Protein backbone atom coordinates (compact mmCIF):
# COMPACT_ATOMS: atom_id res chain seq x y z
CA UNK A 1 0.00 0.00 0.00
CA UNK A 2 1.33 3.46 -0.91
CA UNK A 3 0.80 6.99 0.30
CA UNK A 4 -0.83 9.90 -1.49
CA UNK A 5 -0.99 13.63 -0.72
CA UNK A 6 -4.39 15.24 -1.21
CA UNK A 7 -3.13 18.82 -1.19
CA UNK A 8 -0.12 21.13 -1.11
CA UNK A 9 -0.13 24.30 0.97
CA UNK A 10 2.47 27.02 0.45
CA UNK A 11 2.79 29.41 3.38
CA UNK A 12 4.63 32.40 1.93
CA UNK A 13 6.15 35.39 3.72
CA UNK A 14 7.49 38.23 1.61
CA UNK A 15 9.65 41.00 3.08
CA UNK A 16 11.08 44.23 1.70
CA UNK A 17 8.13 45.00 -0.59
CA UNK A 18 7.33 48.58 -1.63
CA UNK A 19 4.62 49.97 0.65
CA UNK A 20 2.79 51.69 -2.23
CA UNK A 21 2.31 48.30 -3.89
CA UNK A 22 1.01 46.75 -0.68
CA UNK A 23 -1.79 49.31 -0.40
CA UNK A 24 -2.92 48.78 -3.99
CA UNK A 25 -6.19 46.83 -3.99
CA UNK A 26 -6.25 46.51 -7.78
CA UNK A 27 -2.76 44.94 -7.75
CA UNK A 28 -3.85 42.42 -5.10
CA UNK A 29 -6.91 41.50 -7.19
CA UNK A 30 -4.82 41.25 -10.38
CA UNK A 31 -2.17 39.12 -8.64
CA UNK A 32 -4.69 36.69 -7.17
CA UNK A 33 -6.47 36.26 -10.49
CA UNK A 34 -3.17 35.79 -12.36
CA UNK A 35 -2.11 33.23 -9.75
CA UNK A 36 -5.30 31.23 -10.32
CA UNK A 37 -4.67 31.23 -14.06
CA UNK A 38 -0.97 30.40 -13.70
CA UNK A 39 -1.58 27.27 -11.62
CA UNK A 40 -4.56 26.28 -13.79
CA UNK A 41 -7.02 26.25 -10.89
CA UNK A 42 -10.80 26.66 -11.16
CA UNK A 43 -12.08 30.08 -9.99
CA UNK A 44 -15.15 29.89 -7.72
CA UNK A 45 -15.40 33.31 -6.00
CA UNK A 46 -13.47 36.16 -4.41
CA UNK A 47 -13.56 38.72 -1.60
CA UNK A 48 -11.36 41.76 -0.86
CA UNK A 49 -10.99 44.22 2.01
CA UNK A 50 -9.05 47.48 2.21
CA UNK A 51 -8.09 48.45 5.76
CA UNK A 52 -7.92 52.05 7.08
CA UNK A 53 -4.15 51.74 7.65
CA UNK A 54 -3.66 50.90 3.97
CA UNK A 55 -3.36 47.12 4.14
CA UNK A 56 -5.21 44.81 1.79
CA UNK A 57 -6.65 41.33 2.29
CA UNK A 58 -8.04 39.19 -0.47
CA UNK A 59 -9.00 35.61 -1.05
CA UNK A 60 -10.01 33.64 -4.09
CA UNK A 61 -11.82 30.40 -3.52
CA UNK A 62 -10.85 27.81 -6.11
CA UNK A 63 -12.45 24.42 -6.61
CA UNK A 64 -9.11 23.04 -5.47
CA UNK A 65 -9.09 25.14 -2.20
CA UNK A 66 -7.95 28.81 -1.92
CA UNK A 67 -5.31 31.49 -2.51
CA UNK A 68 -5.11 34.49 -0.17
CA UNK A 69 -3.03 37.61 0.41
CA UNK A 70 -2.69 39.92 3.43
CA UNK A 71 -0.45 43.00 3.28
CA UNK A 72 1.15 45.26 5.89
CA UNK A 73 2.44 48.33 3.99
CA UNK A 74 3.95 49.80 7.16
CA UNK A 75 6.22 46.75 7.43
CA UNK A 76 6.80 46.01 3.72
CA UNK A 77 5.38 42.54 4.46
CA UNK A 78 2.96 40.19 2.70
CA UNK A 79 1.50 36.90 3.95
CA UNK A 80 0.25 34.59 1.20
CA UNK A 81 -1.43 31.19 1.41
CA UNK A 82 -1.66 28.99 -1.66
CA UNK A 83 -3.55 25.80 -0.83
CA UNK A 84 -4.25 23.53 -3.79
CA UNK A 85 -5.64 20.02 -4.01
CA UNK A 86 -5.48 17.63 -6.92
CA UNK A 87 -2.63 16.29 -8.96
CA UNK A 88 -2.78 18.78 -11.84
CA UNK A 89 -2.50 22.06 -9.94
CA UNK A 90 0.99 23.47 -9.29
CA UNK A 91 1.01 25.98 -6.39
CA UNK A 92 4.55 27.06 -7.29
CA UNK A 93 3.23 28.58 -10.54
CA UNK A 94 0.91 30.78 -8.46
CA UNK A 95 3.81 31.68 -6.14
CA UNK A 96 5.85 32.94 -9.11
CA UNK A 97 3.11 35.48 -9.94
CA UNK A 98 3.37 37.11 -6.50
CA UNK A 99 7.18 37.30 -6.67
CA UNK A 100 6.95 38.92 -10.11
CA UNK A 101 4.30 41.45 -9.07
CA UNK A 102 5.69 42.45 -5.65
CA UNK A 103 9.50 42.04 -6.06
CA UNK A 104 10.28 41.17 -2.43
CA UNK A 105 13.87 41.47 -1.20
CA UNK A 106 13.46 38.31 0.90
CA UNK A 107 11.02 35.40 0.88
CA UNK A 108 10.37 32.51 3.25
CA UNK A 109 8.25 29.65 1.92
CA UNK A 110 7.12 26.52 3.71
CA UNK A 111 5.38 23.77 1.74
CA UNK A 112 3.05 21.59 3.76
CA UNK A 113 1.74 18.37 2.30
CA UNK A 114 -1.88 18.14 3.44
CA UNK A 115 -3.98 15.00 3.70
CA UNK A 116 -1.33 12.29 3.46
CA UNK A 117 -3.46 9.16 3.07
CA UNK A 118 -2.97 5.51 2.22
CA UNK A 119 -3.97 4.40 -1.27
C-alpha positions in Angstrom: 0.0 0.0 0.0 1.3 3.5 -0.9 0.8 7.0 0.3 -0.8 9.9 -1.5 -1.0 13.6 -0.7 -4.4 15.2 -1.2 -3.1 18.8 -1.2 -0.1 21.1 -1.1 -0.1 24.3 1.0 2.5 27.0 0.5 2.8 29.4 3.4 4.6 32.4 1.9 6.2 35.4 3.7 7.5 38.2 1.6 9.6 41.0 3.1 11.1 44.2 1.7 8.1 45.0 -0.6 7.3 48.6 -1.6 4.6 50.0 0.6 2.8 51.7 -2.2 2.3 48.3 -3.9 1.0 46.8 -0.7 -1.8 49.3 -0.4 -2.9 48.8 -4.0 -6.2 46.8 -4.0 -6.2 46.5 -7.8 -2.8 44.9 -7.7 -3.9 42.4 -5.1 -6.9 41.5 -7.2 -4.8 41.3 -10.4 -2.2 39.1 -8.6 -4.7 36.7 -7.2 -6.5 36.3 -10.5 -3.2 35.8 -12.4 -2.1 33.2 -9.8 -5.3 31.2 -10.3 -4.7 31.2 -14.1 -1.0 30.4 -13.7 -1.6 27.3 -11.6 -4.6 26.3 -13.8 -7.0 26.3 -10.9 -10.8 26.7 -11.2 -12.1 30.1 -10.0 -15.2 29.9 -7.7 -15.4 33.3 -6.0 -13.5 36.2 -4.4 -13.6 38.7 -1.6 -11.4 41.8 -0.9 -11.0 44.2 2.0 -9.0 47.5 2.2 -8.1 48.4 5.8 -7.9 52.0 7.1 -4.2 51.7 7.6 -3.7 50.9 4.0 -3.4 47.1 4.1 -5.2 44.8 1.8 -6.6 41.3 2.3 -8.0 39.2 -0.5 -9.0 35.6 -1.1 -10.0 33.6 -4.1 -11.8 30.4 -3.5 -10.9 27.8 -6.1 -12.5 24.4 -6.6 -9.1 23.0 -5.5 -9.1 25.1 -2.2 -8.0 28.8 -1.9 -5.3 31.5 -2.5 -5.1 34.5 -0.2 -3.0 37.6 0.4 -2.7 39.9 3.4 -0.5 43.0 3.3 1.2 45.3 5.9 2.4 48.3 4.0 4.0 49.8 7.2 6.2 46.8 7.4 6.8 46.0 3.7 5.4 42.5 4.5 3.0 40.2 2.7 1.5 36.9 3.9 0.2 34.6 1.2 -1.4 31.2 1.4 -1.7 29.0 -1.7 -3.5 25.8 -0.8 -4.3 23.5 -3.8 -5.6 20.0 -4.0 -5.5 17.6 -6.9 -2.6 16.3 -9.0 -2.8 18.8 -11.8 -2.5 22.1 -9.9 1.0 23.5 -9.3 1.0 26.0 -6.4 4.5 27.1 -7.3 3.2 28.6 -10.5 0.9 30.8 -8.5 3.8 31.7 -6.1 5.9 32.9 -9.1 3.1 35.5 -9.9 3.4 37.1 -6.5 7.2 37.3 -6.7 7.0 38.9 -10.1 4.3 41.4 -9.1 5.7 42.5 -5.7 9.5 42.0 -6.1 10.3 41.2 -2.4 13.9 41.5 -1.2 13.5 38.3 0.9 11.0 35.4 0.9 10.4 32.5 3.3 8.2 29.6 1.9 7.1 26.5 3.7 5.4 23.8 1.7 3.0 21.6 3.8 1.7 18.4 2.3 -1.9 18.1 3.4 -4.0 15.0 3.7 -1.3 12.3 3.5 -3.5 9.2 3.1 -3.0 5.5 2.2 -4.0 4.4 -1.3 
